[in-house]
Each structure stands twice: as structure tokens, then as C-alpha cells.
Amino acid sequence: QDMFVDIKEVNNKWFNVSGKSGNKKKWWTSNIKEGELTHFLFIKTDRDQSKLLEVGDNVNIEKYALWPAENIINELKESNFGGYYMDPKKIWNNKWFSSKHYNSDLAKEVREQLK
């Protein structure tokens, strides 16, 4: 089965989901239903967040987690400031991680690439 992965960098106290172009939660939910999004790959880096990444930049990935997109959508809470948010502690909590997804071919490939 093919996997369609969206990579998200999470280096803040909260994983915020907003967007000037509309409701990302609604958009992601639609993508999941259409089979265009199956997983999120979350990464935590040590890079300077005040600078945008450019082609060719190398980034040190401190940790990563691969999650089924639907699980993440279901965990998003509505923010008082617009959009949605999630506590990143859940993202990095291995107990929340299903062994089915951890042992998937994609997860194994990601672990190899990030060594």
C-alpha cells in the first residue's frame, strides 16, 4: 500500500495548525479521504528558526516520529487564537505510536535515512 507523507517540523511548545489560505484541518481531512495523505513525518531540528531553509541546507534532525494522518487530525484541538493545535509531547510519546506503523517499510526506510 502506498503512503503519502507530509513532513512537519515541530520545534515549538505547540504544534500549531493555522494557515492564511484557509482551514488546514479541513484540507488535510479532505486529502485523507481522497487517499492523498496517509501520514505525517514530524521532525525536531536544532536549526535557527529565524532563517528560512534554502535548497542545499543541511539540517540536524534531533528526533522524528511517523504518525497516521488521521490520528493527528483526531488529536487537534481548536485554538482560542484561530486554527488548531496539539501538544507535541504526544507526537514524541512512543507509547502512542502503533507498532504497525513503526514497523512499516516507510518507517524503517526513514530510520535508515536519518541515521
Contacts in CASP RR format, 6 or more apart in sequence:
PFRMAT RR
TARGET T0000
AUTHOR 0000-0000-0000
METHOD contacts of the structure
MODEL  1
QDMFVDIKEVNNKWFNVSGKSGNKKKWWTSNIKEGELTHFLFIKTDRDQS
KLLEVGDNVNIEKYALWPAENIINELKESNFGGYYMDPKKIWNNKWFSSK
HYNSDLAKEVREQLK
2 38 0 8 1.000
3 38 0 8 1.000
3 39 0 8 1.000
3 104 0 8 1.000
3 106 0 8 1.000
4 31 0 8 1.000
4 35 0 8 1.000
4 36 0 8 1.000
4 37 0 8 1.000
4 38 0 8 1.000
4 39 0 8 1.000
5 38 0 8 1.000
5 39 0 8 1.000
5 40 0 8 1.000
5 41 0 8 1.000
5 66 0 8 1.000
5 106 0 8 1.000
6 28 0 8 1.000
6 37 0 8 1.000
6 39 0 8 1.000
6 40 0 8 1.000
6 41 0 8 1.000
6 69 0 8 1.000
7 40 0 8 1.000
7 41 0 8 1.000
7 42 0 8 1.000
7 43 0 8 1.000
8 15 0 8 1.000
8 40 0 8 1.000
8 41 0 8 1.000
8 42 0 8 1.000
8 43 0 8 1.000
9 42 0 8 1.000
9 43 0 8 1.000
9 44 0 8 1.000
9 45 0 8 1.000
10 42 0 8 1.000
10 43 0 8 1.000
10 44 0 8 1.000
10 88 0 8 1.000
10 91 0 8 1.000
11 44 0 8 1.000
11 45 0 8 1.000
11 47 0 8 1.000
11 49 0 8 1.000
12 88 0 8 1.000
13 88 0 8 1.000
14 85 0 8 1.000
14 86 0 8 1.000
14 87 0 8 1.000
14 88 0 8 1.000
15 42 0 8 1.000
15 85 0 8 1.000
15 86 0 8 1.000
15 87 0 8 1.000
15 88 0 8 1.000
15 91 0 8 1.000
16 79 0 8 1.000
16 83 0 8 1.000
16 84 0 8 1.000
16 85 0 8 1.000
17 24 0 8 1.000
17 25 0 8 1.000
17 76 0 8 1.000
17 83 0 8 1.000
17 84 0 8 1.000
17 85 0 8 1.000
17 86 0 8 1.000
18 24 0 8 1.000
18 79 0 8 1.000
18 82 0 8 1.000
18 83 0 8 1.000
18 84 0 8 1.000
19 83 0 8 1.000
23 83 0 8 1.000
24 83 0 8 1.000
24 84 0 8 1.000
25 73 0 8 1.000
25 76 0 8 1.000
25 83 0 8 1.000
25 84 0 8 1.000
28 37 0 8 1.000
28 69 0 8 1.000
28 73 0 8 1.000
29 73 0 8 1.000
31 37 0 8 1.000
31 69 0 8 1.000
32 38 0 8 1.000
32 69 0 8 1.000
32 70 0 8 1.000
32 73 0 8 1.000
37 69 0 8 1.000
38 68 0 8 1.000
38 69 0 8 1.000
39 66 0 8 1.000
39 67 0 8 1.000
39 68 0 8 1.000
39 69 0 8 1.000
39 101 0 8 1.000
39 106 0 8 1.000
40 66 0 8 1.000
40 67 0 8 1.000
40 69 0 8 1.000
40 72 0 8 1.000
41 64 0 8 1.000
41 65 0 8 1.000
41 66 0 8 1.000
41 110 0 8 1.000
42 64 0 8 1.000
42 65 0 8 1.000
42 66 0 8 1.000
42 67 0 8 1.000
42 88 0 8 1.000
42 91 0 8 1.000
42 92 0 8 1.000
43 59 0 8 1.000
43 61 0 8 1.000
43 63 0 8 1.000
43 64 0 8 1.000
44 61 0 8 1.000
44 62 0 8 1.000
44 63 0 8 1.000
44 64 0 8 1.000
44 92 0 8 1.000
45 59 0 8 1.000
45 60 0 8 1.000
45 61 0 8 1.000
45 62 0 8 1.000
46 60 0 8 1.000
46 62 0 8 1.000
47 53 0 8 1.000
47 57 0 8 1.000
47 59 0 8 1.000
47 60 0 8 1.000
53 59 0 8 1.000
61 114 0 8 1.000
63 92 0 8 1.000
64 110 0 8 1.000
64 114 0 8 1.000
65 91 0 8 1.000
65 92 0 8 1.000
65 97 0 8 1.000
66 101 0 8 1.000
66 102 0 8 1.000
66 104 0 8 1.000
66 106 0 8 1.000
66 107 0 8 1.000
66 110 0 8 1.000
67 91 0 8 1.000
67 97 0 8 1.000
67 101 0 8 1.000
68 98 0 8 1.000
68 101 0 8 1.000
72 86 0 8 1.000
75 86 0 8 1.000
75 90 0 8 1.000
76 84 0 8 1.000
76 85 0 8 1.000
76 86 0 8 1.000
77 84 0 8 1.000
77 85 0 8 1.000
77 86 0 8 1.000
78 84 0 8 1.000
79 85 0 8 1.000
90 96 0 8 1.000
101 107 0 8 1.000
END
